[in-house]
């Protein structure tokens, strides 16, 4: 007889199936009746044992249906303040024929008599849940096998793999695997551990470092479980900023090692994104790389390539990704590479079956937030802004400019906007009006040139929403040729 925990389980009360052992193991679902009996007996002699297992053990986890009914009855009695014992359960089952099948009240008494201690109640409960999970795996395996042998032309192999992954994850994410309620003391200990990890990281940050000193001070880093929206009009540099942050966090976000990042690039290809990184690291612009400039410094490119090789950044450039596919791929990357942060470029390119675009975005933002919490990582999603920004004199974005509905603002923990005044000033270069005196035109042009000079190479990162602190604006340096953001030196 197998041992569970420290005590020997009682002899099985129910009869065991006969026949060849190998055949039984192959055909019969894995059930440990002894563990189920031991647990129920432990609870019957001391109802306090129920508190050790009730958080994770559900009636459906029992392999024996009668045991599931007994466990349910015990829960109901204890929940209403009664004592669950063979006597009270006998009254509960008095008009229920299911108990009579295994011996009626005598069976309840034998359960209690066979129990020795409640010390191993949790171990028995964990064993029951583990075997339930195994039975679920067997059922999914049977479904996968049946589908693979099927001849439905609309159910190709790739779609079968996707369905199989979803079913397997559904088992993993079952209620028995959930964390449940947490004592405040345990949460405080967890918070202290995060603070210690931040201290060891050297940046004194609670979350992942971005490499931008002032931004890290405002946010405390990119916090696990947060949905962070990075918005901006086209050509503001959203993708460049996201890749800058992703690379820095990947290289410096771990404690003593790297912090792998996932980047879902829905607009460009992985090679195009890599080309941007090459420009940022080598100082050779994307334009010169693309045209194969004769003056390219190949040694710098090769050195940058070698540097990028060590960056644990994983790029998924699959187009037309829907929320379900995103979550599935994020889980897979997290399982394979222990991902510590996820970037999505950009939100409005995701697809959903809903007819309403605002509904699509709402579904995606909720998926992003749920994924951040589920995997315990920050999710940084880029977002387009509506065109009304261009119609205002002051073109600095506000929360109302978020495109496709208010769910983005509602679901996000942090909303930031990239703004470069230089971009708009270049479009406002003055031209001489008819009959305008030359000196007046020159005066207007000089004022424009001075404004352009003052804003050249500068960017603002407007923190419009921040659950961890007040809204604020961070000033950054911008290198348009290399598509790179950096912290702005003091005294600007």
HELIX and SHEET records of a PDB file:
HELIX    1   1 UNK A   21  UNK A   27  1                                   7    
HELIX    2   2 UNK A   33  UNK A   45  1                                  13    
HELIX    3   3 UNK A   47  UNK A   49  5                                   3    
HELIX    4   4 UNK A   50  UNK A   53  1                                   4    
HELIX    5   5 UNK A   59  UNK A   61  5                                   3    
HELIX    6   6 UNK A   65  UNK A   79  1                                  15    
HELIX    7   7 UNK A   86  UNK A   92  1                                   7    
HELIX    8   8 UNK A   97  UNK A  100  1                                   4    
HELIX    9   9 UNK A  105  UNK A  114  1                                  10    
HELIX   10  10 UNK A  121  UNK A  149  1                                  29    
HELIX   11  11 UNK A  157  UNK A  172  1                                  16    
HELIX   12  12 UNK A  175  UNK A  177  5                                   3    
HELIX   13  13 UNK A  184  UNK A  201  1                                  18    
HELIX   14  14 UNK A  213  UNK A  219  1                                   7    
HELIX   15  15 UNK A  238  UNK A  252  1                                  15    
HELIX   16  16 UNK A  270  UNK A  282  1                                  13    
HELIX   17  17 UNK A  286  UNK A  291  1                                   6    
HELIX   18  18 UNK A  298  UNK A  309  1                                  12    
HELIX   19  19 UNK A  323  UNK A  337  1                                  15    
HELIX   20  20 UNK A  347  UNK A  349  5                                   3    
HELIX   21  21 UNK A  357  UNK A  375  1                                  19    
HELIX   22  22 UNK A  387  UNK A  391  5                                   5    
HELIX   23  23 UNK A  399  UNK A  401  5                                   3    
HELIX   24  24 UNK A  407  UNK A  411  1                                   5    
HELIX   25  25 UNK A  421  UNK A  426  1                                   6    
HELIX   26  26 UNK A  438  UNK A  455  1                                  18    
SHEET    1   A 2 UNK A   3  UNK A   4  0                                        
SHEET    2   A 2 UNK A   7  UNK A   8 -1                                        
SHEET    1   B 9 UNK A 313  UNK A 316  0                                        
SHEET    2   B 9 UNK A 261  UNK A 265  1                                        
SHEET    3   B 9 UNK A 341  UNK A 345  1                                        
SHEET    4   B 9 UNK A 378  UNK A 384  1                                        
SHEET    5   B 9 UNK A 227  UNK A 232  1                                        
SHEET    6   B 9 UNK A 414  UNK A 419  1                                        
SHEET    7   B 9 UNK A 458  UNK A 466 -1                                        
SHEET    8   B 9 UNK A 472  UNK A 479 -1                                        
SHEET    9   B 9 UNK A 484  UNK A 487 -1                                        
END                                                                             
